[in-house]
Amino acid sequence: MKRVKRRYLALQLESEGLPSEREFMDSIWASVTRLYGEVGASLTGLSLINFDGERKIYVVRTSLVSFPMLRASLAAVTSVASKGASMHILAVSGTLKALYTNVG
């Protein structure tokens, strides 16, 4: 059986207020589902790893093969928790250690 390669993304959220972790992930899932359907969303293997509420930085994990799909879906996010929002990718890495080194 082949090992699943993963990518970790550090995402900066720009929005009014601070949404909960659940609201943040729901907005990403909704965007992926809108663009690629439920089958495409299931291929992402998306999960939230860490959250820094003070700087509004979220770390998520996805599979390498679905990384381009997730990237497009993040660009399509326009609201989080019924408030206008946008997401920016700060860093992408294959390991958490390297990701945290790049983000600081």
Buried (B, 14 or more C-beta within 10 A) or exposed (E): EEEEEBBBBBBBBEBEEBBEEEBBBBBBBBBBBEBBEEEBBEBBBBEBEBBEEEEBBBBBBBBEEBBEBBBEBBBEBEBBBEEEBBBEEBBBBEEBEEBBEEBE
